[in-house]
Amino acid sequence: MGRVVRVEAYGGAENRAVTSTPPLPRAPTLHDFEPLLLAELILLRAAADGSIAKIAYQRPRNATPDVRVRAEFLAFLARGGGDGAPIAGNRLQILGACIVGRLDLRHSTVPVDLWLYRCVFATAPQLAGAHLTGSLSFPGSAVPGLDAEGARIDGELAFNAGCALHGELRLNRARIGRDLNCERMQQRPSSKFTGALPCRLVADGLHVGGDVILSGGVDALGELRFRGAQIQGDLRASSAHIAAALEPDGARGVALNLDRANIGGQLLLDAGFSAAGQVRLQRVHVGGDLDATGAGFDAIGDAGWGDAAAVLLDRARIGGALILRGLQRPLEGTSLIDARVGSLIDDAHAWGAHHQLDGFGYARFGDEAPADATMRLGWLATQRTAGGSAYRPDPWRRVIRVLRRMGHERSASEVAIGRERHLRKSGLIGADLPAGTRWLARAAHAAWGLLAGYGHRPLRVLAMSAALWLLCAGAYWGAAQSDLMAPTQQAARSARPPTTLRPFAFSLDVLLPLIDLREQRRWAPAMRDDDYASPAGGVQLLIWFEALWGWFASLALIAMVSGLADRDRRI
């Protein structure tokens, strides 16, 4: 904007405004940095012929004069240089320099690749809003942080090969065309850098066109945060070790935060990955697998001291498999509320206690996952339900439905029976009835489980019916031998009165209420004056008991076959 100068003429009231435009700031030239330092001369020659500026072969420990490069001179070359400072091949490559001052490229266009190998930075570089048409790499360097919020990097951004990050790496809303490569990065505070922000990686809303690589032994003391990040490839954190910082109240904070992130490929937390602190994956979208084979969550074991969950997967969406096999320790405090995965691949040692499974959906158990009822019952029985409720039906129904769909009908029935036992143990049977009548519901529930396995043991009903048929047939035969059975009046008056009782046919006629074999029309206990205390009266009571069992068994089998006795088939 122009500068306005008001001039008042002598001897009058007339004013006139004069507008002047200040000159634009002059772009720096090579002469502005002369005389150059020794390391800067090496860098200038290497930039001119496209080679590596080999200032030192190791990362400098001290800013001695022979390794010093002024950050302002490096920024001058990064912006393309000028007369007397050509950049061959559009690439700056520096080995073993100590960058003094602040590298400030905010809102600048950087037309060259920057490869800064085993360099040491005195202060955190500033690249907020910058546009780098190539790549930016800090392999093996020591960096007290980096501010690249809103930056656009068309190539790769790398903090690999043992790069030591001693402050805050800010990548909020940045866009990276290829990979974010943090392989073997070391993220730890250091007393050598004064004024550095707390150690953590903050990349909320980051866009990555390739992979995010946190593998190869990343050792981070501080949070790695990618909330709402968009990653087109994989996020690989295999063998990474992340320890969250302690909060002022002594609780451990968040180690890895991927809430609302969208990962097009796989999310790999395997091969010895460990996190001391919470791993947040709420509402994350993963196109492939979430593989946590051999991972260690809550590595220190202090997540169980409070109510916080060690792993949060609430409302996550995983297109492939959720793999939880060979974990370093069972999961304690895991929340999977309303999460959806393609398949679940776990093992018997994956689950500890206090996990929340309400709304957790999966289409199948993987081929390597156990499908036995014992393991699944232990998994379901140790869940922590939301709101203090002792029972949530959805996790139980899900396991039963998936086992049936996979053809494991026996395991599904065992889980269904275990659910009924859990309900009775939790005091939920008859809980809605008046207090004085609850015992009736519980007694009927217990009898139903004993006699029919809560509707899942039809063969038990058949076996007990067959045994009762044979026992009663023997009793009727003995009664006939003792003259306790006699032909009925109708049969005695017939043209051909019966002479011999057929005990098996008579017992079967009593047992089957819907089938008439005409045996009860011919024979009856020889009882006088309704004397049920007599031996013949005892035979009559046995007939009534067998007939009552027959009605129960028939109705129970019809209910089992039709699905009326199954809680899950009625849904």
C-alpha positions, 0 to 999 in steps of 0.5 A, a space after each residue: 500500500 502506498 504511503 500518504 504524506 500531507 503537506 500544508 502550504 504556508 499562509 493558507 488553509 489549502 492542503 494537498 496530498 502526495 502519494 509515494 510508493 516505497 520500493 519493493 524489497 531487493 532480492 538477496 544476491 551472492 554479494 550479500 553473503 560475502 565473504 563466504 564461510 569455508 563450508 559455504 564455499 564447498 556448498 556453492 561449488 557442489 551446487 554449481 556442478 550438481 554434486 554433494 557438498 561433503 562438509 563432514 562425514 559425520 554429524 557435527 557435535 559442535 558448530 566449529 567454523 569449518 562446518 558452519 553454514 548460515 541458514 540465510 545463505 542456505 535459504 538463498 540457494 534453496 530459493 534458486 540462487 542467482 547470479 554467481 550461484 547456479 543450482 545444477 540439476 535443481 538439487 541441493 545436497 549437503 553432508 555433515 553441516 551445522 546450520 546456524 541461524 533460522 532457516 526461514 522459507 515461509 510462504 516461499 517457492 522452493 524449486 530445488 530438492 533439499 537433501 540434508 544428510 547428517 546435518 545439525 540445525 541450531 533452530 527449528 526450520 520454518 516452512 509454513 505455507 511454503 511450496 517445494 516442487 521437489 523433496 525435502 529430506 533430513 536423513 541422519 540429521 538432528 533437528 529441533 523441530 520443524 514448522 511446515 503447517 500448510 506447506 506443499 511438498 510435491 515430492 517426499 518428506 523424509 526424517 529417516 536414517 536415524 534422524 533425531 527430532 528434538 522438538 515439535 514436528 508440525 505438519 498440520 494441513 500440509 500436502 505431501 505428494 509422495 511418502 512421509 518417510 520417518 524410518 528409524 526416526 528418533 524423537 526425544 528431547 535434548 538439553 542441547 536445544 533451548 526453547 524447543 517445543 515438546 517432542 511430538 509429531 502433529 499432523 492433523 489434516 495432513 494429505 499424503 499421496 504415498 505411504 507414511 513410514 514409521 517403521 524400521 525401529 522408530 523410537 518416539 518419546 512423545 505423541 505421534 498425531 495424525 487426526 483427520 489425515 488423508 493417506 492414500 497408501 499404507 501407514 507402516 509402524 512396524 517395530 515402532 516404539 512410542 511412549 506417551 509423555 506423562 500428564 501433570 496428574 501422573 497419567 500417561 497420555 496418547 501415544 498414537 492418535 489416528 482419530 478420523 484418519 483415512 488410510 487407503 491401504 493397510 495400517 501395520 502395527 506389527 513386528 514388535 510395535 509397542 505403545 506406552 500410552 493410549 492408541 486412538 483409532 476412533 472413526 479411522 477408515 482403513 481400506 485394507 488390513 489393520 495388522 497388529 501381529 506381535 504388537 504390545 499395547 499399554 507396554 508399561 501396563 498402567 492403562 488399567 489404573 484408571 478408566 481409560 482404554 488402552 486402544 480405542 477403535 470406536 466407530 472404526 471402519 476396516 475393509 480388511 481384517 483386524 489381526 490381533 495375534 501373538 500380542 506381547 500382552 493381552 489387551 486390557 481396556 479396549 473399546 470397539 463400540 460400533 466398529 466394523 471390520 471385514 474379518 477378525 483374526 485373533 487368538 486365545 491370548 489376545 484379550 484380557 478384560 474390560 473391553 467393550 464390544 457393543 456394536 462391534 461388527 465382523 463378517 467372519 472369524 479368520 482361518 487362523 482365529 479360534 472358533 471354539 466356544 470356550 475361547 469365545 465365551 471367555 472373550 464375551 464374559 470379560 467385556 465391560 458394558 457401557 452404562 454399568 449394565 451387566 449384559 449387552 445382547 449384541 456381542 453375544 448375538 454377533 458371535 453366535 450368528 458368525 459361528 453359524 454362518 461359518 458352519 460351526 453350529 455346535 460352537 454357536 450352540 455352546 455360546 448360546 447356552 453360555 449366554 443363558 448361564 451368564 444371564 442367570 448368574 447376573 440375576 437378569 432372569 425374571 428381573 422384570 417380574 415382581 420380587 415374590 415371583 422371580 424365583 418361579 422364572 429362575 426355576 423354570 429357566 434352570 429346568 429348561 436348561 437342564 432338560 433341553 439345554 435352553 432349546 439347543 439340545 434337542 437330542 437330549 430331549 429325545 434321549 430322555 424321552 427314549 429312556 423314559 419310554 423304556 423304563 415305563 414299558 418295563 414298569 407296565 410289564 411288571 404291573 401286568 405280571 402283578 395283575 395291576 393292569 386290566 382290560 378296560 370295560 369297553 375292551 372287555 365287552 368287545 368281541 375279542 377282549 385283549 389277553 396280553 398287555 404289550 408294554 412297549 406299545 402301551 408306553 409309546 401310546 402314553 408318551 406320544 400325545 398326538 398319535 393314537 395307538 389304541 393301547 390306552 383304550 384296551 388297558 388301564 390300571 386295576 384301581 378301586 375307588 380312586 385309591 392313588 396310594 395303592 400299587 395300581 394308583 402308582 401305575 396311574 400316576 406313572 401314566 400321567 407323568 409319562 403323558 405330561 413329559 410327552 406333551 413337554 417333549 413334543 412342544 419343546 421339539 416343535 419349538 426347537 425345530 421351528 426356531 421359537 426356542 432360539 433367541 437369535 433366530 427370532 430376531 
